[in-house]
C-alpha cells in the first residue's frame, strides 16, 4: 500500500525537513547564458541575481509586481531556484568529472531548499513553487543515487499539492526501477483517483503494465 510506503519514509521526511535549518550555500552560477535561462522557468527572466541584472530595491523588472502577486515575498528569493536549475543543466554536460557533477547537484539541492526556507520564513506555506521545489530536489537525489531521499522529497511534493502529477510519475518510475512494481502501481492509482484525466499518469500506468508484462525486475517487496 502507498500508506505503507509512506510509513517507511517517515524518518527520511523528517531528515528532509531538517534541511531547512542547514547552512545554505550561495551558489550563483558564473557566466549564465540566455540559452540556459530560457531552459529554466519564465520567472527567471525577471528574478534578481540573473543575467538581466534586476535588483529588488534599485532596478527590478517591470514584471516583478505580477510575479510578487503570484508568489508573494518569496519571489525575491526565487533566483536560487533558477540558479539550481542551471546547475543541474551544467551537471548533465558530458565529460564532467563525477566529483564536479555531484558537487553541482548538491549545491542545486541547497538552493532549492533556500527557497523552501524563505517561504517558511515569510509565512507562505502555500508558496506556489513549493511542490516543484521538492520534486526537483527528488530528481536531483536520483542523480546522486540517493533513492530513499528522492522518495522522501517526492512524498513532500505530493503533500504540498496532492493534485500535482510529476512526483507521482517520478516516484512510480523509481519504484519500478528498484523492482517495487506493486508500490509503483498503487502510487499511480492514487494519483489517478485525484487526476483521472491526467495523460502523464495514464501513460505512466500504461508503461508500467507493459514493463510488468515484459518481465521487468522484481523484488521481494513487490511480491
GROMACS elastic network, one bead per residue, 0.5 to 0.9 nm:
[ bonds ]
;  ai    aj funct       b0    kb
    1     4     6  0.51605   500
    1     5     6  0.65506   500
    1     6     6  0.87314   500
    1   182     6  0.80306   500
    1   183     6  0.64448   500
    1   186     6  0.64111   500
    1   187     6  0.82200   500
    2     5     6  0.50473   500
    2     6     6  0.61921   500
    2     7     6  0.87305   500
    2   183     6  0.63728   500
    2   184     6  0.86500   500
    2   186     6  0.60848   500
    2   187     6  0.59398   500
    2   190     6  0.79818   500
    3     7     6  0.63139   500
    3     8     6  0.88146   500
    4     7     6  0.51055   500
    4     8     6  0.64801   500
    4     9     6  0.88182   500
    5     8     6  0.51603   500
    5     9     6  0.64457   500
    5   183     6  0.74374   500
    6     9     6  0.50572   500
    6    10     6  0.64319   500
    6   152     6  0.85170   500
    6   155     6  0.75485   500
    7    10     6  0.53682   500
    7    11     6  0.84067   500
    8    11     6  0.73652   500
    8    12     6  0.82390   500
    9    12     6  0.51647   500
    9    13     6  0.60590   500
    9    14     6  0.86564   500
    9   148     6  0.75679   500
    9   149     6  0.84792   500
    9   151     6  0.74933   500
    9   152     6  0.59551   500
    9   155     6  0.82224   500
   10    13     6  0.50561   500
   10    14     6  0.62929   500
   10    15     6  0.86614   500
   10   152     6  0.78934   500
   11    14     6  0.51356   500
   11    15     6  0.63403   500
   11    16     6  0.87760   500
   11   152     6  0.87939   500
   12    16     6  0.61577   500
   12    17     6  0.85712   500
   12   148     6  0.72632   500
   12   149     6  0.62054   500
   12   151     6  0.84994   500
   12   152     6  0.56757   500
   12   153     6  0.86031   500
   13    17     6  0.61906   500
   13    18     6  0.86509   500
   13   149     6  0.79480   500
   13   151     6  0.88662   500
   13   152     6  0.51664   500
   13   153     6  0.72137   500
   13   155     6  0.77499   500
   13   156     6  0.71852   500
   14    17     6  0.50785   500
   14    18     6  0.63258   500
   14    19     6  0.89944   500
   14   152     6  0.87880   500
   15    18     6  0.50905   500
   15    19     6  0.68132   500
   15   149     6  0.85359   500
   15   152     6  0.87301   500
   16    19     6  0.53590   500
   16    20     6  0.78422   500
   16   149     6  0.75511   500
   16   152     6  0.70980   500
   16   153     6  0.70288   500
   16   156     6  0.85926   500
   17    20     6  0.58934   500
   17    21     6  0.81605   500
   17   156     6  0.89931   500
   18    21     6  0.56020   500
   18    22     6  0.70133   500
   19    22     6  0.51239   500
   19    23     6  0.84189   500
   19   110     6  0.81858   500
   19   113     6  0.69151   500
   19   117     6  0.86540   500
   20    23     6  0.83818   500
   20    24     6  0.88362   500
   20   113     6  0.63996   500
   20   114     6  0.74330   500
   20   116     6  0.71855   500
   20   117     6  0.53587   500
   20   120     6  0.87956   500
   21    24     6  0.86395   500
   21   117     6  0.79193   500
   22   110     6  0.86963   500
   23   110     6  0.85185   500
   24    27     6  0.89316   500
   24   107     6  0.87169   500
   24   110     6  0.58824   500
   24   111     6  0.71526   500
   24   113     6  0.80300   500
   24   114     6  0.63670   500
   25   107     6  0.67555   500
   25   110     6  0.64052   500
   25   111     6  0.71247   500
   25   114     6  0.84726   500
   26    80     6  0.83355   500
   26   107     6  0.84665   500
   26   110     6  0.87115   500
   26   111     6  0.76871   500
   27    30     6  0.89895   500
   27    80     6  0.77781   500
   27    83     6  0.71014   500
   27    84     6  0.81164   500
   27    87     6  0.88072   500
   27   107     6  0.67103   500
   27   108     6  0.80068   500
   27   110     6  0.87458   500
   27   111     6  0.73386   500
   28    32     6  0.89533   500
   28    49     6  0.76781   500
   28    50     6  0.85846   500
   28    79     6  0.87439   500
   28    80     6  0.76757   500
   28    83     6  0.59384   500
   28    84     6  0.85836   500
   28    87     6  0.89123   500
   29    32     6  0.63019   500
   29    83     6  0.63051   500
   29    84     6  0.86361   500
   29    86     6  0.73269   500
   29    87     6  0.68923   500
   31    51     6  0.82600   500
   32    35     6  0.83956   500
   32    36     6  0.66049   500
   32    37     6  0.73013   500
   32    50     6  0.77424   500
   32    51     6  0.65344   500
   32    86     6  0.79430   500
   33    36     6  0.52163   500
   33    37     6  0.64033   500
   33    38     6  0.86441   500
   33    51     6  0.74684   500
   34    37     6  0.51153   500
   34    38     6  0.60608   500
   34    39     6  0.87953   500
   34    51     6  0.77139   500
   35    38     6  0.50709   500
   35    39     6  0.65802   500
   36    39     6  0.53556   500
   36    40     6  0.69158   500
   36    85     6  0.88025   500
   36    86     6  0.63037   500
   36    89     6  0.76337   500
   36    90     6  0.89847   500
   37    40     6  0.53446   500
   37    41     6  0.75953   500
   37    42     6  0.85875   500
   37    44     6  0.67089   500
   37    45     6  0.70461   500
   37    50     6  0.83536   500
   37    51     6  0.84150   500
   37    82     6  0.77552   500
   37    85     6  0.87558   500
   37    86     6  0.72657   500
   38    41     6  0.71808   500
   38    42     6  0.76015   500
   38    44     6  0.83091   500
   38    45     6  0.79467   500
   39    42     6  0.88084   500
   39    85     6  0.84015   500
   39    86     6  0.82329   500
   39    89     6  0.86273   500
   40    43     6  0.84661   500
   40    44     6  0.68412   500
   40    82     6  0.64259   500
   40    83     6  0.89663   500
   40    85     6  0.60785   500
   40    86     6  0.71219   500
   41    44     6  0.55918   500
   41    45     6  0.78399   500
   41    82     6  0.72988   500
   41    85     6  0.87168   500
   42    45     6  0.58919   500
   42    46     6  0.77667   500
   43    46     6  0.54902   500
   43    47     6  0.61894   500
   43    64     6  0.88940   500
   43    67     6  0.71902   500
   43    75     6  0.86258   500
   43    78     6  0.80771   500
   43    79     6  0.86487   500
   43    82     6  0.83752   500
   44    48     6  0.81463   500
   44    50     6  0.71273   500
   44    78     6  0.77384   500
   44    79     6  0.65864   500
   44    81     6  0.84880   500
   44    82     6  0.58129   500
   44    83     6  0.89065   500
   45    48     6  0.86662   500
   45    50     6  0.73261   500
   45    51     6  0.82288   500
   45    52     6  0.70665   500
   45    61     6  0.86108   500
   46    50     6  0.79059   500
   46    52     6  0.75472   500
   46    54     6  0.70207   500
   46    60     6  0.77741   500
   46    61     6  0.54351   500
   46    62     6  0.81178   500
   46    63     6  0.66209   500
   46    64     6  0.63853   500
   46    67     6  0.83081   500
   47    50     6  0.62676   500
   47    52     6  0.83872   500
   47    53     6  0.86784   500
   47    54     6  0.66124   500
   47    55     6  0.80663   500
   47    56     6  0.85846   500
   47    60     6  0.81319   500
   47    61     6  0.75255   500
   47    64     6  0.76110   500
   47    67     6  0.89911   500
   47    75     6  0.74839   500
   47    76     6  0.69941   500
   47    77     6  0.81971   500
   47    78     6  0.66615   500
   47    79     6  0.55368   500
   47    82     6  0.82960   500
   48    51     6  0.84997   500
   48    52     6  0.79272   500
   48    53     6  0.65497   500
   48    56     6  0.64274   500
   48    59     6  0.89974   500
   48    60     6  0.72261   500
   48    61     6  0.82369   500
   48    76     6  0.69846   500
   48    77     6  0.81732   500
   48    78     6  0.81887   500
   48    79     6  0.61367   500
   49    52     6  0.80641   500
   49    53     6  0.64176   500
   49    54     6  0.66293   500
   49    55     6  0.70079   500
   49    79     6  0.60542   500
   49    80     6  0.84272   500
   49    83     6  0.87823   500
   50    53     6  0.58442   500
   50    54     6  0.70200   500
   50    79     6  0.69401   500
   50    82     6  0.82038   500
   50    83     6  0.82629   500
   51    54     6  0.80490   500
   52    61     6  0.86723   500
   53    59     6  0.79571   500
   53    60     6  0.83627   500
   53    61     6  0.89407   500
   54    58     6  0.80273   500
   54    59     6  0.54066   500
   54    61     6  0.59187   500
   55    58     6  0.55858   500
   55    60     6  0.50410   500
   55    61     6  0.80267   500
   56    59     6  0.63735   500
   56    60     6  0.52230   500
   56    61     6  0.84923   500
   56    64     6  0.87578   500
   56    76     6  0.69144   500
   57    60     6  0.68733   500
   59    62     6  0.89861   500
   60    63     6  0.82239   500
   60    64     6  0.64631   500
   61    64     6  0.51051   500
   61    65     6  0.82853   500
   62    65     6  0.71151   500
   62    66     6  0.84817   500
   63    66     6  0.54151   500
   63    67     6  0.65603   500
   63    68     6  0.87993   500
   64    67     6  0.51246   500
   64    68     6  0.60297   500
   64    69     6  0.85349   500
   64    75     6  0.82903   500
   64    76     6  0.89945   500
   65    68     6  0.50522   500
   65    69     6  0.61408   500
   65    70     6  0.87313   500
   66    69     6  0.51213   500
   66    70     6  0.64835   500
   66    71     6  0.87163   500
   67    70     6  0.50408   500
   67    71     6  0.58771   500
   67    72     6  0.76004   500
   67    75     6  0.66078   500
   68    71     6  0.50197   500
   68    73     6  0.62181   500
   68    74     6  0.77329   500
   68    75     6  0.56048   500
   68    76     6  0.79680   500
   69    72     6  0.56387   500
   69    73     6  0.86097   500
   69    75     6  0.89149   500
   70    75     6  0.83389   500
   70   127     6  0.87887   500
   70   128     6  0.75628   500
   71    74     6  0.61241   500
   71    75     6  0.53690   500
   71   124     6  0.86918   500
   71   127     6  0.61940   500
   71   128     6  0.61470   500
   71   129     6  0.78940   500
   72    75     6  0.59267   500
   72    76     6  0.84816   500
   72   119     6  0.87911   500
   72   122     6  0.85967   500
   72   124     6  0.75011   500
   72   127     6  0.75997   500
   73    76     6  0.60612   500
   73    77     6  0.79869   500
   73   118     6  0.87068   500
   73   119     6  0.79516   500
   73   122     6  0.68129   500
   73   124     6  0.82530   500
   74    77     6  0.52811   500
   74    78     6  0.64790   500
   74   115     6  0.71983   500
   74   116     6  0.89156   500
   74   118     6  0.61666   500
   74   119     6  0.55415   500
   74   122     6  0.69610   500
   74   124     6  0.77336   500
   74   127     6  0.76784   500
   75    78     6  0.50979   500
   75    79     6  0.80581   500
   75   115     6  0.89888   500
   76    79     6  0.72376   500
   77    80     6  0.61452   500
   77    81     6  0.78825   500
   77   114     6  0.78926   500
   77   115     6  0.59539   500
   77   118     6  0.68942   500
   77   119     6  0.86239   500
   78    81     6  0.52042   500
   78    82     6  0.66141   500
   78    83     6  0.87894   500
   78   112     6  0.89058   500
   78   114     6  0.89057   500
   78   115     6  0.62416   500
   79    83     6  0.60479   500
   79    84     6  0.84852   500
   79   111     6  0.88723   500
   79   115     6  0.85782   500
   80    84     6  0.61180   500
   80    85     6  0.86731   500
   80   108     6  0.83908   500
   80   110     6  0.88515   500
   80   111     6  0.50967   500
   80   112     6  0.66409   500
   80   113     6  0.88143   500
   80   114     6  0.68742   500
   80   115     6  0.65865   500
   81    84     6  0.50736   500
   81    85     6  0.63732   500
   81    86     6  0.88206   500
   81   108     6  0.79680   500
   81   111     6  0.60195   500
   81   112     6  0.53378   500
   81   113     6  0.85746   500
   81   114     6  0.81474   500
   81   115     6  0.66980   500
   81   133     6  0.76314   500
   82    85     6  0.51957   500
   82    86     6  0.64225   500
   82    87     6  0.87136   500
   82   111     6  0.86825   500
   82   112     6  0.88244   500
   83    86     6  0.51562   500
   83    87     6  0.61730   500
   83    88     6  0.86927   500
   83   108     6  0.72617   500
   83   111     6  0.72784   500
   83   112     6  0.88903   500
   84    87     6  0.50303   500
   84    88     6  0.62576   500
   84    89     6  0.86720   500
   84   104     6  0.84702   500
   84   105     6  0.80750   500
   84   107     6  0.72037   500
   84   109     6  0.70050   500
   84   110     6  0.81413   500
   84   111     6  0.56903   500
   84   112     6  0.64597   500
   85    88     6  0.51438   500
   85    89     6  0.63144   500
   85    90     6  0.87943   500
   85   108     6  0.70161   500
   85   112     6  0.88768   500
   85   136     6  0.85852   500
   86    90     6  0.62733   500
   86    91     6  0.85331   500
   86   108     6  0.83720   500
   87    90     6  0.51036   500
   87    91     6  0.60421   500
   87    92     6  0.87462   500
   87   104     6  0.56685   500
   87   105     6  0.67991   500
   87   107     6  0.77126   500
   87   108     6  0.60263   500
   88    92     6  0.64013   500
   88   101     6  0.86481   500
   88   104     6  0.68070   500
   88   105     6  0.60090   500
   88   108     6  0.66843   500
   88   140     6  0.77796   500
   89    92     6  0.54090   500
   89    93     6  0.70991   500
   90    93     6  0.54092   500
   90    96     6  0.87367   500
   90   101     6  0.80126   500
   90   104     6  0.77847   500
   91    94     6  0.83786   500
   91    96     6  0.72561   500
   91   100     6  0.77533   500
   91   102     6  0.74929   500
   91   103     6  0.86020   500
   91   104     6  0.59912   500
   91   105     6  0.66148   500
   92    96     6  0.79555   500
   92   101     6  0.75435   500
   93    96     6  0.61888   500
   93   101     6  0.86054   500
   94    97     6  0.88942   500
   95    98     6  0.88086   500
   96    99     6  0.83726   500
   96   100     6  0.66799   500
   96   101     6  0.61942   500
   97   100     6  0.53050   500
   97   101     6  0.61164   500
   97   102     6  0.86454   500
   98   102     6  0.60370   500
   98   103     6  0.84454   500
   99   102     6  0.53083   500
   99   103     6  0.61515   500
   99   104     6  0.87439   500
  100   103     6  0.50874   500
  100   104     6  0.62773   500
  100   105     6  0.87201   500
  101   104     6  0.52836   500
  101   105     6  0.63684   500
  101   106     6  0.87870   500
  102   105     6  0.50422   500
  102   106     6  0.61640   500
  102   107     6  0.85636   500
  102   143     6  0.81918   500
  102   144     6  0.66954   500
  103   106     6  0.51656   500
  103   107     6  0.61424   500
  103   108     6  0.85681   500
  104   107     6  0.51057   500
  104   108     6  0.61499   500
  104   109     6  0.87571   500
  105   108     6  0.50171   500
  105   109     6  0.63781   500
  105   110     6  0.87953   500
  105   140     6  0.61698   500
  105   141     6  0.80584   500
  105   143     6  0.77446   500
  105   144     6  0.76191   500
  106   109     6  0.50924   500
  106   110     6  0.63755   500
  106   111     6  0.87427   500
  106   140     6  0.78033   500
  106   141     6  0.83618   500
  106   144     6  0.84283   500
  107   110     6  0.50454   500
  107   111     6  0.62959   500
  107   112     6  0.87461   500
  108   111     6  0.50498   500
  108   112     6  0.62407   500
  108   113     6  0.86547   500
  108   137     6  0.79253   500
  108   140     6  0.78132   500
  109   112     6  0.50918   500
  109   113     6  0.62882   500
  109   114     6  0.85786   500
  109   133     6  0.89390   500
  109   136     6  0.81496   500
  109   137     6  0.54962   500
  109   138     6  0.87833   500
  109   140     6  0.68602   500
  109   141     6  0.81545   500
  110   113     6  0.51277   500
  110   114     6  0.60892   500
  110   115     6  0.89494   500
  110   137     6  0.88227   500
  111   115     6  0.66724   500
  111   116     6  0.87708   500
  112   115     6  0.55565   500
  112   116     6  0.65754   500
  112   117     6  0.88778   500
  112   133     6  0.56651   500
  112   134     6  0.76369   500
  112   136     6  0.77894   500
  112   137     6  0.67070   500
  113   117     6  0.59678   500
  113   118     6  0.84502   500
  113   133     6  0.74835   500
  113   134     6  0.82072   500
  113   137     6  0.82183   500
  114   117     6  0.51020   500
  114   118     6  0.62646   500
  114   119     6  0.87367   500
  115   119     6  0.61464   500
  115   120     6  0.86013   500
  115   130     6  0.83729   500
  115   133     6  0.79923   500
  116   119     6  0.52179   500
  116   120     6  0.63768   500
  116   121     6  0.86878   500
  116   127     6  0.85926   500
  116   129     6  0.88600   500
  116   130     6  0.66500   500
  116   133     6  0.73171   500
  116   134     6  0.84934   500
  117   120     6  0.51504   500
  117   121     6  0.61119   500
  117   122     6  0.85901   500
  118   122     6  0.60171   500
  118   123     6  0.85142   500
  118   124     6  0.84692   500
  119   122     6  0.51038   500
  119   123     6  0.62192   500
  119   125     6  0.64277   500
  119   126     6  0.83488   500
  119   127     6  0.63601   500
  119   130     6  0.82454   500
  120   123     6  0.50505   500
  120   124     6  0.58256   500
  120   125     6  0.59940   500
  120   127     6  0.87784   500
  121   124     6  0.76086   500
  122   125     6  0.83261   500
  123   126     6  0.86562   500
  124   127     6  0.52908   500
  124   128     6  0.89525   500
  125   128     6  0.89149   500
  125   130     6  0.82019   500
  125   160     6  0.87015   500
  126   129     6  0.84921   500
  126   130     6  0.72498   500
  126   160     6  0.76681   500
  126   161     6  0.89317   500
  127   130     6  0.54903   500
  127   131     6  0.85126   500
  128   131     6  0.73872   500
  128   132     6  0.84204   500
  129   132     6  0.53140   500
  129   133     6  0.61015   500
  129   134     6  0.88555   500
  130   133     6  0.50745   500
  130   134     6  0.64650   500
  130   135     6  0.86139   500
  130   157     6  0.72699   500
  130   160     6  0.67706   500
  130   161     6  0.83997   500
  131   134     6  0.54616   500
  131   135     6  0.61786   500
  131   136     6  0.86592   500
  131   154     6  0.86323   500
  131   156     6  0.74827   500
  131   158     6  0.68724   500
  131   159     6  0.80511   500
  131   160     6  0.54481   500
  131   161     6  0.60083   500
  131   162     6  0.89738   500
  131   164     6  0.73902   500
  131   167     6  0.85887   500
  132   136     6  0.58666   500
  132   137     6  0.83274   500
  132   157     6  0.67629   500
  132   164     6  0.86825   500
  132   166     6  0.84178   500
  132   167     6  0.86277   500
  133   136     6  0.52309   500
  133   137     6  0.61486   500
  133   138     6  0.86029   500
  133   153     6  0.89143   500
  133   157     6  0.76392   500
  134   137     6  0.50356   500
  134   138     6  0.61819   500
  134   139     6  0.87551   500
  134   152     6  0.89295   500
  134   153     6  0.51966   500
  134   154     6  0.63842   500
  134   155     6  0.84095   500
  134   156     6  0.62763   500
  134   157     6  0.50382   500
  134   158     6  0.88071   500
  134   160     6  0.87352   500
  134   167     6  0.87328   500
  135   138     6  0.50028   500
  135   139     6  0.63719   500
  135   140     6  0.87081   500
  135   150     6  0.84484   500
  135   153     6  0.61898   500
  135   154     6  0.53879   500
  135   155     6  0.86132   500
  135   156     6  0.80244   500
  135   157     6  0.55869   500
  135   158     6  0.85379   500
  135   166     6  0.72961   500
  135   167     6  0.58244   500
  135   170     6  0.84018   500
  136   139     6  0.50188   500
  136   140     6  0.62230   500
  136   141     6  0.86827   500
  136   153     6  0.83662   500
  136   154     6  0.86351   500
  137   141     6  0.62560   500
  137   142     6  0.87344   500
  137   150     6  0.72417   500
  137   153     6  0.64321   500
  137   154     6  0.82975   500
  138   141     6  0.51048   500
  138   142     6  0.64016   500
  138   143     6  0.88833   500
  138   147     6  0.84504   500
  138   149     6  0.70870   500
  138   151     6  0.66499   500
  138   152     6  0.74929   500
  138   154     6  0.57702   500
  138   157     6  0.88299   500
  138   167     6  0.83117   500
  138   170     6  0.85212   500
  138   171     6  0.87410   500
  139   142     6  0.51211   500
  139   143     6  0.66117   500
  139   144     6  0.89712   500
  139   150     6  0.65658   500
  139   153     6  0.86013   500
  139   154     6  0.85357   500
  139   170     6  0.77863   500
  140   143     6  0.51262   500
  140   144     6  0.66030   500
  140   145     6  0.87618   500
  140   146     6  0.88556   500
  140   150     6  0.75812   500
  141   145     6  0.61651   500
  141   146     6  0.52078   500
  141   147     6  0.66050   500
  141   148     6  0.86334   500
  141   149     6  0.65006   500
  141   150     6  0.50314   500
  141   151     6  0.88147   500
  141   153     6  0.86066   500
  142   146     6  0.56947   500
  142   147     6  0.56378   500
  142   148     6  0.89131   500
  142   149     6  0.83108   500
  142   150     6  0.58379   500
  142   151     6  0.88708   500
  142   174     6  0.84369   500
  143   146     6  0.76010   500
  143   147     6  0.88812   500
  144   147     6  0.81192   500
  145   148     6  0.88204   500
  145   150     6  0.84789   500
  146   149     6  0.56789   500
  146   150     6  0.62955   500
  146   151     6  0.89497   500
  147   151     6  0.62552   500
  147   152     6  0.86724   500
  147   174     6  0.77269   500
  148   151     6  0.51798   500
  148   152     6  0.63754   500
  148   153     6  0.88716   500
  149   153     6  0.63048   500
  149   154     6  0.86892   500
  150   153     6  0.51906   500
  150   154     6  0.63249   500
  150   155     6  0.86597   500
  150   171     6  0.79765   500
  150   174     6  0.88437   500
  151   154     6  0.50592   500
  151   155     6  0.61465   500
  151   156     6  0.86759   500
  151   167     6  0.88298   500
  151   170     6  0.88154   500
  151   171     6  0.61411   500
  151   174     6  0.81101   500
  151   175     6  0.88787   500
  152   155     6  0.50473   500
  152   156     6  0.63305   500
  152   157     6  0.87041   500
  153   156     6  0.50222   500
  153   157     6  0.62055   500
  153   158     6  0.87371   500
  153   167     6  0.85453   500
  154   158     6  0.62875   500
  154   159     6  0.86247   500
  154   166     6  0.86505   500
  154   167     6  0.50197   500
  154   168     6  0.74281   500
  154   170     6  0.76437   500
  154   171     6  0.64554   500
  155   158     6  0.51945   500
  155   159     6  0.62193   500
  155   160     6  0.86505   500
  155   167     6  0.74702   500
  155   168     6  0.86063   500
  155   171     6  0.84523   500
  156   159     6  0.50286   500
  156   160     6  0.61493   500
  156   161     6  0.87325   500
  157   160     6  0.51454   500
  157   161     6  0.64177   500
  157   162     6  0.78109   500
  157   164     6  0.79348   500
  157   166     6  0.88875   500
  157   167     6  0.64798   500
  158   161     6  0.51504   500
  158   163     6  0.73736   500
  158   164     6  0.66347   500
  158   165     6  0.81795   500
  158   166     6  0.88760   500
  158   167     6  0.64752   500
  158   168     6  0.74732   500
  159   162     6  0.56430   500
  160   164     6  0.86908   500
  161   164     6  0.55584   500
  162   165     6  0.79692   500
  162   191     6  0.80224   500
  162   194     6  0.77294   500
  163   191     6  0.73019   500
  163   194     6  0.61479   500
  163   195     6  0.65406   500
  164   167     6  0.71656   500
  164   168     6  0.79115   500
  164   191     6  0.85953   500
  164   195     6  0.86926   500
  165   168     6  0.54798   500
  165   169     6  0.66184   500
  165   170     6  0.88741   500
  165   191     6  0.69450   500
  165   192     6  0.89764   500
  165   195     6  0.78921   500
  165   198     6  0.76985   500
  165   200     6  0.75440   500
  165   201     6  0.69005   500
  166   169     6  0.53197   500
  166   170     6  0.60669   500
  166   171     6  0.85431   500
  166   200     6  0.82013   500
  166   201     6  0.84520   500
  167   171     6  0.58266   500
  167   172     6  0.81697   500
  168   171     6  0.54597   500
  168   172     6  0.59827   500
  168   173     6  0.85107   500
  168   184     6  0.87320   500
  168   187     6  0.63978   500
  168   188     6  0.62064   500
  168   190     6  0.85138   500
  168   191     6  0.63931   500
  168   201     6  0.76546   500
  169   172     6  0.51209   500
  169   173     6  0.60463   500
  169   174     6  0.85606   500
  169   184     6  0.86311   500
  169   187     6  0.83340   500
  169   188     6  0.69458   500
  169   191     6  0.86915   500
  169   200     6  0.75437   500
  169   201     6  0.63526   500
  169   204     6  0.64180   500
  169   205     6  0.86951   500
  170   173     6  0.51983   500
  170   174     6  0.62475   500
  170   175     6  0.87022   500
  171   175     6  0.60763   500
  171   176     6  0.85291   500
  171   184     6  0.73154   500
  171   187     6  0.80045   500
  172   175     6  0.50116   500
  172   176     6  0.61659   500
  172   177     6  0.85557   500
  172   180     6  0.86624   500
  172   181     6  0.80615   500
  172   183     6  0.72938   500
  172   185     6  0.70828   500
  172   186     6  0.85651   500
  172   187     6  0.62950   500
  172   188     6  0.66490   500
  172   204     6  0.81676   500
  172   205     6  0.89410   500
  172   208     6  0.86609   500
  173   176     6  0.50629   500
  173   177     6  0.61217   500
  173   178     6  0.86758   500
  173   181     6  0.89582   500
  173   184     6  0.68748   500
  173   204     6  0.79351   500
  173   208     6  0.81218   500
  174   178     6  0.62780   500
  174   179     6  0.86580   500
  174   180     6  0.83643   500
  174   184     6  0.79266   500
  175   178     6  0.51595   500
  175   179     6  0.62721   500
  175   181     6  0.62709   500
  175   182     6  0.84462   500
  175   183     6  0.65315   500
  175   184     6  0.53152   500
  175   185     6  0.89889   500
  176   180     6  0.51868   500
  176   182     6  0.83755   500
  176   183     6  0.80921   500
  176   184     6  0.59532   500
  176   185     6  0.86810   500
  176   208     6  0.75494   500
  176   211     6  0.86133   500
  176   216     6  0.82166   500
  176   217     6  0.78450   500
  176   218     6  0.84108   500
  177   180     6  0.73721   500
  177   181     6  0.83517   500
  177   216     6  0.86161   500
  177   217     6  0.75207   500
  178   181     6  0.81697   500
  178   217     6  0.75043   500
  178   218     6  0.78440   500
  178   219     6  0.76239   500
  179   182     6  0.86748   500
  179   216     6  0.74606   500
  179   219     6  0.50153   500
  179   220     6  0.83727   500
  179   221     6  0.78302   500
  179   222     6  0.65484   500
  180   183     6  0.55734   500
  180   184     6  0.63452   500
  180   185     6  0.88357   500
  180   217     6  0.83946   500
  180   218     6  0.66098   500
  180   219     6  0.61811   500
  180   220     6  0.81460   500
  180   221     6  0.59860   500
  180   223     6  0.82470   500
  181   185     6  0.60607   500
  181   186     6  0.85532   500
  181   208     6  0.78073   500
  181   212     6  0.76215   500
  181   216     6  0.88387   500
  181   217     6  0.85541   500
  181   218     6  0.71607   500
  181   219     6  0.83348   500
  181   221     6  0.85560   500
  181   222     6  0.54627   500
  181   223     6  0.84183   500
  182   185     6  0.51667   500
  182   186     6  0.62064   500
  182   187     6  0.86033   500
  182   221     6  0.80508   500
  182   222     6  0.50374   500
  182   223     6  0.73714   500
  183   186     6  0.51289   500
  183   187     6  0.60820   500
  183   188     6  0.86430   500
  183   221     6  0.84491   500
  183   222     6  0.68916   500
  184   187     6  0.52160   500
  184   188     6  0.63141   500
  184   189     6  0.86289   500
  184   205     6  0.87285   500
  184   208     6  0.79827   500
  185   188     6  0.52632   500
  185   189     6  0.61456   500
  185   190     6  0.86419   500
  185   205     6  0.70299   500
  185   208     6  0.73976   500
  185   209     6  0.85557   500
  186   189     6  0.50049   500
  186   190     6  0.61477   500
  186   191     6  0.86670   500
  187   190     6  0.50783   500
  187   191     6  0.63411   500
  187   192     6  0.86974   500
  188   191     6  0.50014   500
  188   192     6  0.61132   500
  188   193     6  0.86323   500
  188   201     6  0.65029   500
  188   202     6  0.82025   500
  188   204     6  0.76774   500
  188   205     6  0.64136   500
  189   192     6  0.50173   500
  189   193     6  0.62414   500
  189   194     6  0.88828   500
  189   201     6  0.86475   500
  189   205     6  0.80675   500
  190   193     6  0.52575   500
  190   194     6  0.68433   500
  190   195     6  0.87818   500
  191   194     6  0.53311   500
  191   195     6  0.59715   500
  191   196     6  0.76745   500
  191   198     6  0.88572   500
  191   201     6  0.71497   500
  192   197     6  0.74306   500
  192   198     6  0.72603   500
  192   201     6  0.66069   500
  192   202     6  0.74813   500
  193   196     6  0.56362   500
  195   198     6  0.54441   500
  195   201     6  0.80946   500
  196   199     6  0.84863   500
  196   201     6  0.82390   500
  196   202     6  0.79890   500
  197   200     6  0.89295   500
  197   201     6  0.82494   500
  197   202     6  0.76230   500
  198   201     6  0.55719   500
  198   202     6  0.64115   500
  198   203     6  0.87853   500
  199   202     6  0.50003   500
  199   203     6  0.59660   500
  199   204     6  0.84583   500
  200   203     6  0.51221   500
  200   204     6  0.60949   500
  200   205     6  0.85861   500
  201   204     6  0.50752   500
  201   205     6  0.61627   500
  201   206     6  0.85899   500
  202   205     6  0.51044   500
  202   206     6  0.61815   500
  202   207     6  0.86840   500
  203   207     6  0.61562   500
  203   208     6  0.85069   500
  204   207     6  0.51301   500
  204   208     6  0.60810   500
  204   209     6  0.86368   500
  205   208     6  0.50408   500
  205   209     6  0.62643   500
  205   210     6  0.87201   500
  206   209     6  0.51935   500
  206   210     6  0.63551   500
  206   211     6  0.86123   500
  207   210     6  0.50041   500
  207   211     6  0.59571   500
  207   212     6  0.85377   500
  208   212     6  0.61427   500
  208   213     6  0.85596   500
  209   212     6  0.51620   500
  209   213     6  0.61644   500
  209   214     6  0.86296   500
  210   213     6  0.50370   500
  210   214     6  0.61913   500
  210   215     6  0.87990   500
  211   214     6  0.51770   500
  211   215     6  0.65686   500
  211   216     6  0.56026   500
  211   217     6  0.89881   500
  212   215     6  0.51457   500
  212   216     6  0.54240   500
  212   217     6  0.82923   500
  212   218     6  0.88703   500
  213   216     6  0.75879   500
  215   218     6  0.80447   500
  218   221     6  0.81855   500
  218   222     6  0.63365   500
  218   223     6  0.74827   500
  219   222     6  0.52536   500
  219   223     6  0.65791   500
  220   223     6  0.52500   500
